[in-house]
Each structure stands twice: as C-alpha cells, then as structure tokens.
Amino acid sequence: MILIADGGSTKVDWACIDLNKNEVFRTQTQGLNPNLVSANELQLRIKSSKKLNNHTKYIQQLYFYGAGCGTETPKVDLTKVLSAIFEKATITVHEDILGAVYASAGKQEAIVSILGTGSNSCYFDGLKTEYLAPSLGYSIMDEASGNYFGKKLLRDFFYKKMPQDISKKFSLNFNLNPDEIKLNLYKKENPNMYLATFAKFLIENKNEKYVKKLVNKRLTKFFNLHIIPFNKSDTIPLYFIGSIAYFFQDILHKIALKNNMTIKNIIQRPIDGLINYHKENI
C-alpha cells in the first residue's frame, strides 16, 4: 500500500491507496511540524490514529509533504520518526509546498502559494520548483498566514488599534489574559498553531470594514513579497492552498486582477489532489 500525507502545522491529512489505485482509508492527526514538535511527541501523534496503527506493516511507500520540512535537519528528524513506525516502507519527505504543487498544478507550469497556518510560495516549471527565499517559519516570515494574522489581531487588541465594537467581540471570543497568552506562546509546543486559532475571528467577521482592510493589506503584501518578484509572465496561472486563501478568495481575486494575473484555483485542503496525483504516477 501507498500512504500519502498532507502535513500542516495544525493537522495532517493521511490517505492510503493500494497498487490498484483503490482508496483504502483516510485519517487525520495533529500537526507534525518537526521544527516545533519533539520526536517523542511526533511519534505519539502518529500512533494516536488506530487506522495508521492497523496498517503500518502493509505500507510499502510513504510520501509525506510537511510544514517545516524545507531544510535538511527537520526532514531527517521526521524521516527517522516515520521509519521507526512504518518499518517496511520507503519514506519520502518533502516540504508542504511541493505537495501543494502536485495537488493543484500537477505537472503544469504555475506559481503555487500556501496560505494556511503558515505561508509559502514557489514557481514550478513542470519539473522543478524555484523559491524566492527559504522559509524561516512563523516568527519572522509566514506573511498573511493564520499565525501572522493571529499576531496582528493580538497586537491591535492590546495596542487598542481595533474599533471598539470589534475589540469587545474579540475579547468575548478568546481568553485574552496576558499570562494565558504568554504560556501558549513561550512555554507550550506549537505556538504558531495557537496564534492561528485567532484567525478564525477574521473568517467569522469577514464582512467587517476593519477585517477587510486588514486582510486586503496583508494579502497585497504577500503578492508583493511572494508572487510578483518571480517576474514571470502574467499568463502563468496562480494556485492557492489553505483556509486563509479559501475563505478570502474574493480579495485574492481582486488583488490578482490588479496585477493582471489569473488565479486558476483555490483549494482549502489538498489531500484529494495529492491522491489523484499519486494514482496517476503509481
């Protein structure tokens, strides 16, 4: 059997297919970003799935596309964890952006971006990916991602930059005790995932003027930093992956139009596209 994983920082979608291209099962676990989660915790999260545990000895190939797997050290760390669990499998670990490419553009030329808990982008020529810069994670990059918006919302709230009615609504939705916030940011694992939980407030209030202005400004910045500098033809299609992109696609389309670019598709969760890609390439 072949196991495929779309590994975000918040959650991982797993799908298993057999050599006859039949889907065997799907499951979901907590996020497995090796930059933010210890090896022991990574193992516990994988083993929390009964479906994965019941099929470990049948998996011959495992393709994992994960957040935090863009550099060698975390990629090696995660491969060791996966190899200890799926002992009979050949393990292949790639950065999540490559999974986004396969799930959307397949083997066609495109610029593909992720806007979920984290963010990233690449140009794909049909064979290989090109990056503007290595992703350095949630603390200094990840523009317009869920965790980026979470930081912005918290800053606006505590610096009193939110409109009063929005501020009141925000305080009713979350525990904003400073000690609680600092505990989650500096003591617990997955601070990026914690920050991204605040982004749901934007989605729930997407028609508010404050939210529209905030999101438009940050998505415009994402274009200016992560898409336009590729300096490619405006006929090359754009693809976006992730919940931030999905729920704010009207703003993304407007920004693309201003830049004479075309968004071909916006996908909330790429696992279906990854399954189809691997079925075609068995």
N, C-alpha and C positions, 0 to 999 in steps of 0.2 A: 504494500500500500504506500501511497504518497501522502505526506502530511504537509499542509500549507498553512502558514501563519502570517497574519497581518498584525504586527506588534506595535501598538501605540503605548504611550506612557500611562494612559488611563486604563486601557483594556486591550486584550489580544483576542482576535477572532481566529479560530482554528477550523480548518476543513480538511477532511480526509477523503481521498478518491482512490479507487483501485485501478489496476492496469487496464481494465476495460472501460475506464472513464466514468464509472458509476460513482456517485457520491455515497460514501459510507456513513459519515456523521459530521456534525458541526458541534462546536462547543465554544465557550468563552471563559477566559480567566482574567485576573487582574493584570495590569501593565507589567512589562518585563524589560524596562529600560536599564541596561547593565551599568550605566553611569550613576544611577540613583538608588539602585536596589542591591543589597548584598547577595552574594552567591547562594547563601543558605535560604534567603527569602525568595530568590528566583525559583529555587527548587521546590519550595513549599507551595508557591503559587501554581506551578505547573502540575504538581501532584494533587492539587485540590480538585482537579477535574477527574471524575470517575471514568468518563469516556476516554480520556487520554491514557489513564492508568490501565484500562482494559485492553488497549490496543498497542501498547509500547513494543511488544515483541513482533508485531506484524508490520511495523513501519520500516520500509527499506530506504526511503528518501525523505528528507525533511528540508523544506525551503522556508526559512524564517526571514521576513522583511521587517526590521525593527527600528523604532526610535532609539537613538543613542548608539547605533551600530555603524556609524560613518567612519570611525577610526579603528586602528588595529587592536588596541588593548581591550576595549569593551567587546569587540567582536570575538576575540579569542576567549574572553571570560565567559560569554554567553554560550559559545560553542562547547566549552568544557562542561557546563551545566547540562546542556541538551544531550551531549554524548553520554553522560553518566545515566541518563534516564532512558533514552532511546538507543540502547546499546547496539542494535543491529542496523542502525540507519546511517546513511551517508548524510552528514549535516552540511548545509549551505546557509550561511548567514550573510544577509545584505542589509544595507541601510533602507529605511522605510520608503525613501523617495523612489528607489528602483521598483519597489512593489507598486507604488502609485503609478509609475510609468507603464508597467506591464498591465495594470488593471484598467488603464484609461486609453493610452495611445497604442498599446500592444507593440508592434514593430514599426510604427509610423513616426515620422519626424514631428516633434511637438515641444512646447515648453510646458512643463508639468510642475504644479505647486501643491504643497500641503498647507492647509490652514485648519488645524485641529487643536489639540492640547498644545502642540508645538507648531513650528512652521519651517518651511524649507522650499527650495525650488531647484530645477535643473533644466538644461536644454538636452534633448535626446535626438540624435541624428538618425535613429533607426537601428543603430548598433551599439553606440556607447553614449554615456552621459557626460555632460560638461557642467561644472559648477562655477559660480562666481566667487565663492569663498567657502571654506569648511564651516560646518555648523558648530558653533561653540556653546549651544544649549540655551536654556531658559533664562539664565541670569543676565546675559549681555546681548543675546540675539532673539530669535523667535518673534520677530515683529508681526503684529496683528494676529497672533495666536491666542488661544484661550487663556494661557497663563499670562501673556502680555497684557491682555485686556483686564485680567484679574488684578494685576499690579496697578494698572491705571485707575480702575474703579476704587481700589483701596486708597490710593493717593488722593484722588479727587474728593473722596468722602472725608478723610481726615484733614485735608487742607481746606475743606469747605468750598470746593470748586463745583460741587453738584448743585443744581437747582434744589430748593428746599423740599419740594414735593417728592422729587426723585430720591433725595437723601433720606427722607423719612421712610419711603418704601423700601429702600436698600437696607436700612437698619432693622426693619421688621422681617426681612428675609434671611438674615445671616447673624451669626454670633460675632459681633464686632468688638468683643472685649480684647484689648491690646495684648494681654497675656495669652489668650487663646490663639490669636493670630501669630504671635512670635513663637509659641510652642510648635505650631504646624509648619512654620517657615524654617525654623532653625534647630529643632530637636527631632522631629519626625521624618520618616522617609517620604519621598515623593512630594516635595514642596511645590513642584510645577503642577502636579495634579491637583493639589489643594487650591492653588491660585486659579486654575482653570474652572473650578466649581463656581466661582463668582461670575464667569462669563455667561452662565445660563440667565442671569439677570438681564443681560443685553438682549438675548433672544426673546425673553418674555416681555420685554418693553421696547421692542424694535421700532415701534411707531412714534416713540417719544423724540422730540426735537434734539434733546441732549444726546441720546443714543445714536441717532442718525448722524449727527455732526461728528461724534467721537469715532464711530466705525468708519465713516467715509474718509476722515483724515488719516486713520491708521492703515486702511486698505490702500489708499493712494500712496502712502509711504512705502508699503510693501511693493507695489508696482515699480516705484522709483528705485528701490534698492535691489529687488529680486527678479524683475522681469525685463524692464526696459534696457538695463545695462548689458544684456546678452547681445543687443544690437543686431537682431535677426530680422528677416523680412516680416512685414506685418501680415503676410498671408499664412504664416505658420500658426497653426491652431494652439489655443491655450486650454489646458485642462486643470481643474482644481479638485482636490480631495480633502474631505474633512467637514466637520459640523459647522465651523465658523463660516467657511465658504458656502456651504449648503444653505444655511439659514439667512445669509446676507447676499445671496446671489444677485438680487436686483441691483445692489450697489456695485458689485463687482462688474456686472454687465455694463453699467453706465461708465465706470472708470475705463474699462477696456475700449468702449466706443470712443471716448475722448482721445484715446491714444491710437485710434484706427486699428485696433486689434479685435480678434474674434474669439470668444470663449466657445469651444465646441461642446464641452460637457462639464458638469459639476456633480461629483459623486460623494455622497455622505460617507459611505463605508465601502472600501474597495475589495472586500473578500470575494464577491461574486465575479468581478473582473479577473481576479487572480486565479480563481478556479478555472474559468474559461481559458485563460492564457496557458495554464499548465495542462489542461486537457488537450489543447491543440499542439502541445510540444512534448507529449509523452513519447 
